[in-house]
């Protein structure tokens, strides 16, 4: 009986923590460990989430208060980090222009804030650049639309500039040995 009461009191205490501390509310999209979904219901013992797959996920309130909760509804902006690799055949002039070209494309996009862009590394089969920008909204659909628009424009611009994106390649050099004895 004492063990059962301890579990019930733990869930009740966790309910009050959620109720007063408000780490999430109904409608918030949260991630807890490897589970994610929109909060549908907060009860005395459990909280129910609607996952991206459509099923309902029931979590004990104690598990939620004992875990790290990522609340995406409270996010003000989304950070995007992406890498571009171009071929080693790219001329130095074109290589130097890439950060400015990408910055221009990102800066022209509404609701997007460019942060930085740099030639970051000599890769095994590419010259690598890293770029960072922010989508000035927490809306996931807007995030994906802005990212897609930027990617399309980058592809079209690089195509016009004759800059080739790199992909893993290997070059094999064959030499013919001369026969020493004839």
N, CA and C atoms as an extended XYZ file, in Angstrom:
546
Properties=species:S:1:pos:R:3:atomname:S:1:resname:S:1:resid:I:1 pbc="F F F"
N         0.839       -1.191        0.000 N   UNK     1
C         0.000        0.000        0.000 CA  UNK     1
C         0.877        1.245        0.000 C   UNK     1
N         1.929        1.227        0.801 N   UNK     2
C         2.823        2.388        0.882 CA  UNK     2
C         3.499        2.644       -0.457 C   UNK     2
N         3.879        1.555       -1.144 N   UNK     3
C         4.518        1.697       -2.453 CA  UNK     3
C         3.555        2.283       -3.471 C   UNK     3
N         2.331        1.821       -3.471 N   UNK     4
C         1.323        2.340       -4.390 CA  UNK     4
C         1.032        3.801       -4.087 C   UNK     4
N         0.937        4.149       -2.816 N   UNK     5
C         0.687        5.535       -2.420 CA  UNK     5
C         1.846        6.431       -2.835 C   UNK     5
N         3.065        5.906       -2.753 N   UNK     6
C         4.247        6.679       -3.141 CA  UNK     6
C         4.201        7.020       -4.633 C   UNK     6
N         3.811        6.060       -5.457 N   UNK     7
C         3.703        6.280       -6.902 CA  UNK     7
C         2.618        7.301       -7.213 C   UNK     7
N         1.465        7.148       -6.560 N   UNK     8
C         0.349        8.070       -6.784 CA  UNK     8
C         0.730        9.478       -6.338 C   UNK     8
N         1.347        9.595       -5.185 N   UNK     9
C         1.766       10.917       -4.689 CA  UNK     9
C         2.838       11.531       -5.592 C   UNK     9
N         3.722       10.690       -6.142 N   UNK    10
C         4.749       11.182       -7.069 CA  UNK    10
C         4.122       11.752       -8.332 C   UNK    10
N         3.121       11.037       -8.872 N   UNK    11
C         2.414       11.525      -10.064 CA  UNK    11
C         1.633       12.798       -9.747 C   UNK    11
N         0.996       12.852       -8.590 N   UNK    12
C         0.240       14.033       -8.188 CA  UNK    12
C         1.165       15.239       -8.027 C   UNK    12
N         2.297       15.022       -7.383 N   UNK    13
C         3.279       16.106       -7.218 CA  UNK    13
C         3.771       16.577       -8.592 C   UNK    13
N         4.035       15.648       -9.490 N   UNK    14
C         4.476       16.007      -10.846 CA  UNK    14
C         3.403       16.789      -11.588 C   UNK    14
N         2.139       16.434      -11.386 N   UNK    15
C         1.044       17.175      -11.997 CA  UNK    15
C         1.065       18.627      -11.538 C   UNK    15
N         1.262       18.846      -10.243 N   UNK    16
C         1.304       20.215       -9.723 CA  UNK    16
C         2.523       20.978      -10.250 C   UNK    16
N         3.631       20.272      -10.425 N   UNK    17
C         4.815       20.912      -11.012 CA  UNK    17
C         4.488       21.385      -12.426 C   UNK    17
N         3.860       20.539      -13.230 N   UNK    18
C         3.480       20.904      -14.600 CA  UNK    18
C         2.452       22.034      -14.585 C   UNK    18
N         1.493       21.947      -13.669 N   UNK    19
C         0.424       22.935      -13.588 CA  UNK    19
C         0.967       24.324      -13.221 C   UNK    19
N         1.856       24.394      -12.240 N   UNK    20
C         2.331       25.698      -11.756 CA  UNK    20
C         3.575       26.190      -12.486 C   UNK    20
N         4.481       25.297      -12.828 N   UNK    21
C         5.726       25.704      -13.490 CA  UNK    21
C         5.529       25.918      -14.996 C   UNK    21
N         4.568       25.246      -15.593 N   UNK    22
C         4.203       25.354      -17.004 CA  UNK    22
C         5.383       25.164      -17.967 C   UNK    22
N         6.071       24.008      -17.907 N   UNK    23
C         7.126       23.759      -18.888 CA  UNK    23
C         6.541       23.555      -20.288 C   UNK    23
N         5.256       23.229      -20.359 N   UNK    24
C         4.529       23.089      -21.616 CA  UNK    24
C         3.051       23.251      -21.319 C   UNK    24
N         2.303       23.552      -22.386 N   UNK    25
C         0.856       23.717      -22.281 CA  UNK    25
C         0.193       22.924      -23.400 C   UNK    25
N        -1.106       22.800      -23.339 N   UNK    26
C        -1.844       22.119      -24.399 CA  UNK    26
C        -1.598       22.871      -25.706 C   UNK    26
N        -1.245       22.114      -26.752 N   UNK    27
C        -0.949       22.700      -28.056 CA  UNK    27
C         0.535       22.840      -28.345 C   UNK    27
N         1.383       22.799      -27.312 N   UNK    28
C         2.830       22.914      -27.512 CA  UNK    28
C         3.377       21.644      -28.157 C   UNK    28
N         4.371       21.809      -29.032 N   UNK    29
C         5.061       20.659      -29.622 CA  UNK    29
C         6.312       20.417      -28.787 C   UNK    29
N         6.413       19.228      -28.178 N   UNK    30
C         7.542       18.934      -27.294 CA  UNK    30
C         8.253       17.655      -27.732 C   UNK    30
N         9.514       17.582      -27.306 N   UNK    31
C        10.303       16.361      -27.483 CA  UNK    31
C        10.816       15.964      -26.105 C   UNK    31
N        10.590       14.715      -25.741 N   UNK    32
C        11.056       14.160      -24.483 CA  UNK    32
C        11.804       12.884      -24.820 C   UNK    32
N        13.087       12.859      -24.516 N   UNK    33
C        13.953       11.747      -24.895 CA  UNK    33
C        13.843       11.546      -26.407 C   UNK    33
N        13.398       10.373      -26.854 N   UNK    34
C        13.279       10.128      -28.294 CA  UNK    34
C        11.827       10.183      -28.766 C   UNK    34
N        10.921       10.685      -27.922 N   UNK    35
C         9.495       10.785      -28.259 CA  UNK    35
C         9.128       12.246      -28.480 C   UNK    35
N         8.208       12.474      -29.450 N   UNK    36
C         7.792       13.848      -29.724 CA  UNK    36
C         6.339       13.900      -30.131 C   UNK    36
N         5.733       15.064      -29.874 N   UNK    37
C         4.354       15.260      -30.283 CA  UNK    37
C         3.784       16.539      -29.713 C   UNK    37
N         2.547       16.830      -30.118 N   UNK    38
C         1.835       18.008      -29.623 CA  UNK    38
C         1.040       17.596      -28.380 C   UNK    38
N         1.102       18.415      -27.343 N   UNK    39
C         0.408       18.122      -26.089 CA  UNK    39
C        -1.095       18.282      -26.315 C   UNK    39
N        -1.848       17.212      -26.035 N   UNK    40
C        -3.305       17.235      -26.194 CA  UNK    40
C        -4.042       17.345      -24.869 C   UNK    40
N        -3.468       16.759      -23.822 N   UNK    41
C        -4.182       16.663      -22.556 CA  UNK    41
C        -3.160       16.552      -21.428 C   UNK    41
N        -3.404       17.270      -20.351 N   UNK    42
C        -2.563       17.172      -19.151 CA  UNK    42
C        -3.477       16.754      -18.014 C   UNK    42
N        -3.284       15.539      -17.532 N   UNK    43
C        -4.118       15.011      -16.451 CA  UNK    43
C        -3.337       14.899      -15.158 C   UNK    43
N        -3.993       14.395      -14.134 N   UNK    44
C        -3.363       14.256      -12.818 CA  UNK    44
C        -2.260       13.210      -12.856 C   UNK    44
N        -2.452       12.132      -13.610 N   UNK    45
C        -1.455       11.059      -13.658 CA  UNK    45
C        -0.638       11.064      -14.944 C   UNK    45
N        -1.262       11.407      -16.077 N   UNK    46
C        -0.575       11.310      -17.357 CA  UNK    46
C        -0.788       12.562      -18.213 C   UNK    46
N         0.079       12.693      -19.202 N   UNK    47
C        -0.053       13.711      -20.238 CA  UNK    47
C        -0.086       12.979      -21.565 C   UNK    47
N        -0.951       13.423      -22.463 N   UNK    48
C        -1.100       12.754      -23.750 CA  UNK    48
C        -0.584       13.650      -24.865 C   UNK    48
N         0.221       13.033      -25.735 N   UNK    49
C         0.789       13.722      -26.895 CA  UNK    49
C         0.243       13.092      -28.166 C   UNK    49
N         0.080       13.909      -29.214 N   UNK    50
C        -0.275       13.404      -30.539 CA  UNK    50
C         1.011       13.453      -31.348 C   UNK    50
N         1.527       12.283      -31.727 N   UNK    51
C         2.808       12.209      -32.434 CA  UNK    51
C         2.647       12.613      -33.893 C   UNK    51
N         3.764       12.797      -34.580 N   UNK    52
C         3.736       13.151      -35.996 CA  UNK    52
C         3.105       12.047      -36.833 C   UNK    52
N         3.223       10.803      -36.367 N   UNK    53
C         2.618        9.671      -37.063 CA  UNK    53
C         1.115        9.575      -36.854 C   UNK    53
N         0.578       10.359      -35.914 N   UNK    54
C        -0.859       10.389      -35.678 CA  UNK    54
C        -1.330        9.617      -34.460 C   UNK    54
N        -0.474        8.765      -33.908 N   UNK    55
C        -0.909        7.990      -32.742 CA  UNK    55
C        -0.817        8.839      -31.476 C   UNK    55
N        -1.558        8.422      -30.455 N   UNK    56
C        -1.522        9.111      -29.175 CA  UNK    56
C        -0.471        8.450      -28.291 C   UNK    56
N         0.365        9.270      -27.680 N   UNK    57
C         1.410        8.787      -26.784 CA  UNK    57
C         1.051        9.243      -25.373 C   UNK    57
N         0.958        8.295      -24.452 N   UNK    58
C         0.600        8.597      -23.070 CA  UNK    58
C         1.867        8.508      -22.224 C   UNK    58
N         2.198        9.598      -21.537 N   UNK    59
C         3.409        9.667      -20.703 CA  UNK    59
C         3.002        9.941      -19.265 C   UNK    59
N         3.667        9.302      -18.330 N   UNK    60
C         3.390        9.620      -16.933 CA  UNK    60
C         3.987       10.992      -16.633 C   UNK    60
N         3.289       11.752      -15.811 N   UNK    61
C         3.764       13.089      -15.469 CA  UNK    61
C         5.106       13.033      -14.762 C   UNK    61
N         5.333       11.992      -13.988 N   UNK    62
C         6.613       11.850      -13.296 CA  UNK    62
C         7.747       11.690      -14.303 C   UNK    62
N         7.512       10.875      -15.338 N   UNK    63
C         8.530       10.721      -16.381 CA  UNK    63
C         8.828       12.052      -17.061 C   UNK    63
N         7.797       12.852      -17.292 N   UNK    64
C         7.991       14.152      -17.946 CA  UNK    64
C         8.771       15.123      -17.070 C   UNK    64
N         8.451       15.160      -15.784 N   UNK    65
C         9.165       16.109      -14.910 CA  UNK    65
C        10.573       15.631      -14.587 C   UNK    65
N        10.843       14.344      -14.757 N   UNK    66
C        12.189       13.817      -14.524 CA  UNK    66
C        13.069       13.908      -15.778 C   UNK    66
N        12.487       14.290      -16.922 N   UNK    67
C        13.218       14.319      -18.190 CA  UNK    67
C        13.468       15.749      -18.645 C   UNK    67
N        14.347       15.857      -19.631 N   UNK    68
C        14.556       17.150      -20.296 CA  UNK    68
C        13.490       17.281      -21.372 C   UNK    68
N        12.748       18.359      -21.320 N   UNK    69
C        11.672       18.603      -22.269 CA  UNK    69
C        12.099       19.732      -23.204 C   UNK    69
N        12.069       19.465      -24.499 N   UNK    70
C        12.337       20.493      -25.505 CA  UNK    70
C        10.986       21.010      -25.969 C   UNK    70
N        10.708       22.286      -25.703 N   UNK    71
C         9.431       22.876      -26.077 CA  UNK    71
C         9.639       23.766      -27.299 C   UNK    71
N         9.207       23.282      -28.478 N   UNK    72
C         9.444       24.009      -29.728 CA  UNK    72
C         8.469       25.155      -29.940 C   UNK    72
N         7.357       25.164      -29.242 N   UNK    73
C         6.414       26.271      -29.418 CA  UNK    73
C         7.005       27.567      -28.878 C   UNK    73
N         7.846       27.481      -27.895 N   UNK    74
C         8.421       28.679      -27.288 CA  UNK    74
C         9.665       29.178      -28.013 C   UNK    74
N        10.024       28.498      -29.073 N   UNK    75
C        11.173       28.923      -29.871 CA  UNK    75
C        10.779       30.176      -30.647 C   UNK    75
N        11.644       31.198      -30.627 N   UNK    76
C        11.350       32.433      -31.334 CA  UNK    76
C        11.868       32.395      -32.770 C   UNK    76
N        12.951       31.672      -32.983 N   UNK    77
C        13.518       31.560      -34.324 CA  UNK    77
C        14.230       30.217      -34.432 C   UNK    77
N        14.425       29.763      -35.662 N   UNK    78
C        15.082       28.478      -35.901 CA  UNK    78
C        16.432       28.716      -36.545 C   UNK    78
N        17.446       28.075      -36.019 N   UNK    79
C        18.803       28.186      -36.542 CA  UNK    79
C        19.032       27.103      -37.583 C   UNK    79
N        19.602       27.502      -38.714 N   UNK    80
C        19.912       26.559      -39.777 CA  UNK    80
C        21.417       26.592      -40.008 C   UNK    80
N        22.053       25.447      -39.919 N   UNK    81
C        23.472       25.304      -40.252 CA  UNK    81
C        23.534       24.345      -41.430 C   UNK    81
N        24.183       24.770      -42.512 N   UNK    82
C        24.305       23.864      -43.645 CA  UNK    82
C        25.675       23.997      -44.283 C   UNK    82
N        26.075       22.924      -44.926 N   UNK    83
C        27.379       22.855      -45.572 CA  UNK    83
C        27.200       22.660      -47.065 C   UNK    83
N        28.103       23.261      -47.816 N   UNK    84
C        28.141       23.087      -49.258 CA  UNK    84
C        29.551       22.644      -49.600 C   UNK    84
N        29.646       21.642      -50.443 N   UNK    85
C        30.942       21.213      -50.963 CA  UNK    85
C        30.984       21.436      -52.460 C   UNK    85
N        32.035       22.098      -52.939 N   UNK    86
C        32.206       22.297      -54.382 CA  UNK    86
C        33.453       21.538      -54.822 C   UNK    86
N        33.556       21.311      -56.123 N   UNK    87
C        34.663       20.500      -56.637 CA  UNK    87
C        35.992       21.245      -56.555 C   UNK    87
N        37.058       20.486      -56.527 N   UNK    88
C        38.402       21.055      -56.511 CA  UNK    88
C        38.735       21.758      -57.824 C   UNK    88
N        37.952       21.534      -58.863 N   UNK    89
C        38.185       22.182      -60.148 CA  UNK    89
C        37.642       23.620      -60.167 C   UNK    89
N        36.993       24.054      -59.113 N   UNK    90
C        36.459       25.409      -59.027 CA  UNK    90
C        37.615       26.403      -58.978 C   UNK    90
N        37.542       27.454      -59.790 N   UNK    91
C        38.619       28.453      -59.831 CA  UNK    91
C        38.659       29.241      -58.524 C   UNK    91
N        39.826       29.818      -58.242 N   UNK    92
C        40.003       30.598      -57.009 CA  UNK    92
C        39.037       31.780      -56.975 C   UNK    92
N        38.818       32.416      -58.124 N   UNK    93
C        37.906       33.556      -58.175 CA  UNK    93
C        36.482       33.175      -57.823 C   UNK    93
N        36.011       32.076      -58.392 N   UNK    94
C        34.667       31.606      -58.085 CA  UNK    94
C        34.571       31.157      -56.631 C   UNK    94
N        35.627       30.513      -56.165 N   UNK    95
C        35.665       30.040      -54.780 CA  UNK    95
C        35.516       31.215      -53.812 C   UNK    95
N        36.231       32.299      -54.087 N   UNK    96
C        36.173       33.481      -53.218 CA  UNK    96
C        34.806       34.167      -53.272 C   UNK    96
N        34.087       34.009      -54.373 N   UNK    97
C        32.789       34.677      -54.506 CA  UNK    97
C        31.661       33.932      -53.801 C   UNK    97
N        31.849       32.674      -53.487 N   UNK    98
C        30.768       31.849      -52.933 CA  UNK    98
C        30.186       32.416      -51.638 C   UNK    98
N        30.978       32.813      -50.633 N   UNK    99
C        30.354       33.349      -49.409 CA  UNK    99
C        29.455       34.560      -49.683 C   UNK    99
N        29.891       35.474      -50.554 N   UNK   100
C        29.082       36.660      -50.853 CA  UNK   100
C        27.818       36.291      -51.623 C   UNK   100
N        27.921       35.353      -52.552 N   UNK   101
C        26.762       34.923      -53.335 CA  UNK   101
C        25.712       34.292      -52.416 C   UNK   101
N        26.146       33.394      -51.541 N   UNK   102
C        25.213       32.716      -50.630 CA  UNK   102
C        24.613       33.727      -49.652 C   UNK   102
N        25.436       34.641      -49.141 N   UNK   103
C        24.932       35.678      -48.223 CA  UNK   103
C        23.857       36.514      -48.908 C   UNK   103
N        24.079       36.879      -50.155 N   UNK   104
C        23.115       37.681      -50.904 CA  UNK   104
C        21.787       36.948      -51.062 C   UNK   104
N        21.848       35.678      -51.401 N   UNK   105
C        20.627       34.878      -51.575 CA  UNK   105
C        19.855       34.785      -50.264 C   UNK   105
N        20.545       34.491      -49.185 N   UNK   106
C        19.885       34.341      -47.882 CA  UNK   106
C        19.339       35.687      -47.407 C   UNK   106
N        20.103       36.761      -47.572 N   UNK   107
C        19.682       38.089      -47.108 CA  UNK   107
C        18.462       38.613      -47.856 C   UNK   107
N        18.295       38.227      -49.107 N   UNK   108
C        17.127       38.656      -49.893 CA  UNK   108
C        15.853       37.911      -49.509 C   UNK   108
N        15.985       36.823      -48.790 N   UNK   109
C        14.825       36.011      -48.422 CA  UNK   109
C        14.135       36.636      -47.212 C   UNK   109
N        12.823       36.862      -47.321 N   UNK   110
C        12.084       37.480      -46.214 CA  UNK   110
C        12.010       36.538      -45.019 C   UNK   110
N        11.934       37.108      -43.835 N   UNK   111
C        11.838       36.371      -42.569 CA  UNK   111
C        13.056       35.501      -42.293 C   UNK   111
N        14.198       35.867      -42.879 N   UNK   112
C        15.437       35.119      -42.691 CA  UNK   112
C        16.543       36.102      -42.349 C   UNK   112
N        17.394       35.729      -41.397 N   UNK   113
C        18.521       36.564      -40.981 CA  UNK   113
C        19.821       35.801      -41.201 C   UNK   113
N        20.684       36.322      -42.064 N   UNK   114
C        21.977       35.699      -42.321 CA  UNK   114
C        22.880       35.918      -41.115 C   UNK   114
N        23.610       34.883      -40.702 N   UNK   115
C        24.540       35.002      -39.581 CA  UNK   115
C        25.981       34.983      -40.058 C   UNK   115
N        26.388       33.911      -40.746 N   UNK   116
C        27.780       33.833      -41.194 CA  UNK   116
C        27.937       32.786      -42.285 C   UNK   116
N        29.056       32.897      -43.014 N   UNK   117
C        29.399       31.920      -44.031 CA  UNK   117
C        30.890       31.953      -44.298 C   UNK   117
N        31.524       30.781      -44.332 N   UNK   118
C        32.975       30.710      -44.480 CA  UNK   118
C        33.412       29.476      -45.275 C   UNK   118
N        34.540       29.628      -45.959 N   UNK   119
C        35.241       28.491      -46.552 CA  UNK   119
C        35.852       27.779      -45.355 C   UNK   119
N        35.375       26.588      -45.057 N   UNK   120
C        35.711       25.962      -43.777 CA  UNK   120
C        36.756       24.853      -43.841 C   UNK   120
N        36.892       24.154      -44.990 N   UNK   121
C        37.823       23.024      -44.980 CA  UNK   121
C        38.115       22.512      -46.387 C   UNK   121
N        39.254       21.885      -46.489 N   UNK   122
C        39.614       21.112      -47.670 CA  UNK   122
C        39.199       19.676      -47.364 C   UNK   122
N        38.127       19.218      -47.984 N   UNK   123
C        37.630       17.873      -47.728 CA  UNK   123
C        38.317       16.852      -48.613 C   UNK   123
N        37.997       15.590      -48.403 N   UNK   124
C        38.567       14.506      -49.206 CA  UNK   124
C        38.230       14.656      -50.681 C   UNK   124
N        37.000       15.073      -50.972 N   UNK   125
C        36.613       15.205      -52.372 CA  UNK   125
C        35.842       16.496      -52.639 C   UNK   125
N        36.020       17.496      -51.755 N   UNK   126
C        35.324       18.768      -51.951 CA  UNK   126
C        36.002       19.895      -51.177 C   UNK   126
N        35.727       21.110      -51.630 N   UNK   127
C        36.103       22.326      -50.912 CA  UNK   127
C        34.844       22.734      -50.155 C   UNK   127
N        34.928       22.776      -48.834 N   UNK   128
C        33.734       22.869      -47.998 CA  UNK   128
C        33.493       24.268      -47.439 C   UNK   128
N        32.218       24.654      -47.439 N   UNK   129
C        31.766       25.913      -46.873 CA  UNK   129
C        30.721       25.613      -45.816 C   UNK   129
N        30.689       26.452      -44.776 N   UNK   130
C        29.652       26.330      -43.755 CA  UNK   130
C        28.923       27.655      -43.646 C   UNK   130
N        27.590       27.583      -43.619 N   UNK   131
C        26.748       28.769      -43.527 CA  UNK   131
C        25.758       28.612      -42.391 C   UNK   131
N        25.407       29.740      -41.757 N   UNK   132
C        24.435       29.746      -40.664 CA  UNK   132
C        23.465       30.897      -40.902 C   UNK   132
N        22.175       30.599      -40.772 N   UNK   133
C        21.165       31.651      -40.822 CA  UNK   133
C        20.014       31.278      -39.898 C   UNK   133
N        19.125       32.244      -39.659 N   UNK   134
C        17.980       32.034      -38.780 CA  UNK   134
C        16.688       32.290      -39.535 C   UNK   134
N        15.711       31.421      -39.325 N   UNK   135
C        14.350       31.644      -39.783 CA  UNK   135
C        13.655       32.356      -38.623 C   UNK   135
N        13.114       33.531      -38.865 N   UNK   136
C        12.579       34.365      -37.791 CA  UNK   136
C        11.155       33.968      -37.394 C   UNK   136
N        10.963       32.680      -37.208 N   UNK   137
C         9.678       32.130      -36.793 CA  UNK   137
C         9.921       30.727      -36.251 C   UNK   137
N         9.023       30.277      -35.411 N   UNK   138
C         9.116       28.903      -34.913 CA  UNK   138
C         8.300       27.941      -35.770 C   UNK   138
N         7.533       28.473      -36.720 N   UNK   139
C         6.651       27.662      -37.556 CA  UNK   139
C         7.474       26.715      -38.430 C   UNK   139
N         7.252       25.426      -38.275 N   UNK   140
C         8.044       24.420      -38.985 CA  UNK   140
C         7.803       24.451      -40.488 C   UNK   140
N         6.564       24.660      -40.902 N   UNK   141
C         6.260       24.692      -42.334 CA  UNK   141
C         6.960       25.894      -42.977 C   UNK   141
N         6.909       27.047      -42.331 N   UNK   142
C         7.606       28.232      -42.845 CA  UNK   142
C         9.109       27.968      -42.913 C   UNK   142
N         9.641       27.328      -41.888 N   UNK   143
C        11.055       26.956      -41.844 CA  UNK   143
C        11.430       26.123      -43.067 C   UNK   143
N        10.636       25.111      -43.371 N   UNK   144
C        10.921       24.245      -44.511 CA  UNK   144
C        10.760       24.986      -45.842 C   UNK   144
N         9.761       25.860      -45.950 N   UNK   145
C         9.550       26.618      -47.185 CA  UNK   145
C        10.708       27.572      -47.456 C   UNK   145
N        11.182       28.266      -46.425 N   UNK   146
C        12.304       29.203      -46.585 CA  UNK   146
C        13.578       28.446      -46.945 C   UNK   146
N        13.807       27.329      -46.275 N   UNK   147
C        14.987       26.513      -46.552 CA  UNK   147
C        14.954       26.001      -47.996 C   UNK   147
N        13.799       25.554      -48.441 N   UNK   148
C        13.646       25.061      -49.805 CA  UNK   148
C        13.882       26.183      -50.816 C   UNK   148
N        13.330       27.366      -50.574 N   UNK   149
C        13.506       28.496      -51.494 CA  UNK   149
C        14.978       28.874      -51.614 C   UNK   149
N        15.671       28.883      -50.499 N   UNK   150
C        17.108       29.201      -50.504 CA  UNK   150
C        17.875       28.128      -51.269 C   UNK   150
N        17.560       26.863      -51.033 N   UNK   151
C        18.258       25.771      -51.717 CA  UNK   151
C        18.038       25.815      -53.230 C   UNK   151
N        16.797       26.072      -53.659 N   UNK   152
C        16.526       26.178      -55.099 CA  UNK   152
C        17.330       27.319      -55.729 C   UNK   152
N        17.334       28.473      -55.061 N   UNK   153
C        18.057       29.619      -55.617 CA  UNK   153
C        19.562       29.366      -55.633 C   UNK   153
N        20.078       28.711      -54.608 N   UNK   154
C        21.512       28.356      -54.594 CA  UNK   154
C        21.843       27.441      -55.767 C   UNK   154
N        21.023       26.452      -55.989 N   UNK   155
C        21.265       25.502      -57.075 CA  UNK   155
C        21.251       26.219      -58.424 C   UNK   155
N        20.238       27.056      -58.647 N   UNK   156
C        20.128       27.792      -59.915 CA  UNK   156
C        21.298       28.745      -60.114 C   UNK   156
N        21.690       29.453      -59.063 N   UNK   157
C        22.794       30.412      -59.157 CA  UNK   157
C        24.115       29.705      -59.433 C   UNK   157
N        24.370       28.612      -58.726 N   UNK   158
C        25.607       27.859      -58.965 CA  UNK   158
C        25.627       27.286      -60.378 C   UNK   158
N        24.480       26.869      -60.872 N   UNK   159
C        24.387       26.348      -62.231 CA  UNK   159
C        24.758       27.443      -63.241 C   UNK   159
N        24.233       28.659      -63.045 N   UNK   160
C        24.542       29.786      -63.939 CA  UNK   160
C        26.019       30.178      -63.866 C   UNK   160
N        26.608       30.040      -62.681 N   UNK   161
C        28.014       30.416      -62.486 CA  UNK   161
C        28.969       29.277      -62.869 C   UNK   161
N        28.426       28.139      -63.254 N   UNK   162
C        29.221       26.954      -63.589 CA  UNK   162
C        30.095       26.514      -62.411 C   UNK   162
N        29.474       26.512      -61.232 N   UNK   163
C        30.110       25.984      -60.022 CA  UNK   163
C        29.458       24.638      -59.751 C   UNK   163
N        30.269       23.596      -59.680 N   UNK   164
C        29.748       22.245      -59.499 CA  UNK   164
C        29.783       21.835      -58.032 C   UNK   164
N        28.653       21.291      -57.576 N   UNK   165
C        28.617       20.710      -56.242 CA  UNK   165
C        29.436       19.427      -56.264 C   UNK   165
N        30.139       19.174      -55.180 N   UNK   166
C        30.973       17.975      -55.100 CA  UNK   166
C        30.177       16.819      -54.512 C   UNK   166
N        30.608       15.649      -54.853 N   UNK   167
C        30.085       14.433      -54.250 CA  UNK   167
C        31.274       13.487      -54.118 C   UNK   167
N        31.205       12.525      -53.233 N   UNK   168
C        32.361       11.653      -53.010 CA  UNK   168
C        32.840       10.996      -54.306 C   UNK   168
N        34.095       11.230      -54.629 N   UNK   169
C        34.694       10.642      -55.828 CA  UNK   169
C        36.099       10.164      -55.517 C   UNK   169
N        36.588        9.300      -56.359 N   UNK   170
C        37.973        8.836      -56.274 CA  UNK   170
C        38.571        8.893      -57.667 C   UNK   170
N        39.812        9.296      -57.735 N   UNK   171
C        40.518        9.338      -59.010 CA  UNK   171
C        41.613        8.290      -58.970 C   UNK   171
N        41.693        7.494      -60.006 N   UNK   172
C        42.721        6.453      -60.083 CA  UNK   172
C        43.651        6.803      -61.240 C   UNK   172
N        44.945        6.831      -60.942 N   UNK   173
C        45.945        7.114      -61.961 CA  UNK   173
C        46.629        5.803      -62.332 C   UNK   173
N        46.649        5.499      -63.616 N   UNK   174
C        47.293        4.286      -64.106 CA  UNK   174
C        48.553        4.686      -64.863 C   UNK   174
N        49.633        4.010      -64.593 N   UNK   175
C        50.870        4.249      -65.329 CA  UNK   175
C        51.308        2.938      -65.964 C   UNK   175
N        51.947        3.057      -67.094 N   UNK   176
C        52.398        1.876      -67.798 CA  UNK   176
C        53.906        1.772      -67.569 C   UNK   176
N        54.309        0.647      -67.040 N   UNK   177
C        55.746        0.443      -66.814 CA  UNK   177
C        56.414        0.033      -68.129 C   UNK   177
N        57.601        0.576      -68.368 N   UNK   178
C        58.354        0.227      -69.565 CA  UNK   178
C        59.093       -1.082      -69.301 C   UNK   178
N        59.089       -1.915      -70.272 N   UNK   179
C        59.792       -3.183      -70.106 CA  UNK   179
C        61.295       -2.956      -70.167 C   UNK   179
N        62.015       -3.458      -69.193 N   UNK   180
C        63.470       -3.277      -69.115 CA  UNK   180
C        64.192       -4.150      -70.115 C   UNK   180
N        63.650       -5.306      -70.381 N   UNK   181
C        64.280       -6.238      -71.302 CA  UNK   181
C        63.404       -6.433      -72.535 C   UNK   181
N        64.007       -6.387      -73.667 N   UNK   182
C        63.229       -6.598      -74.879 CA  UNK   182
C        63.658       -7.839      -75.574 C   UNK   182
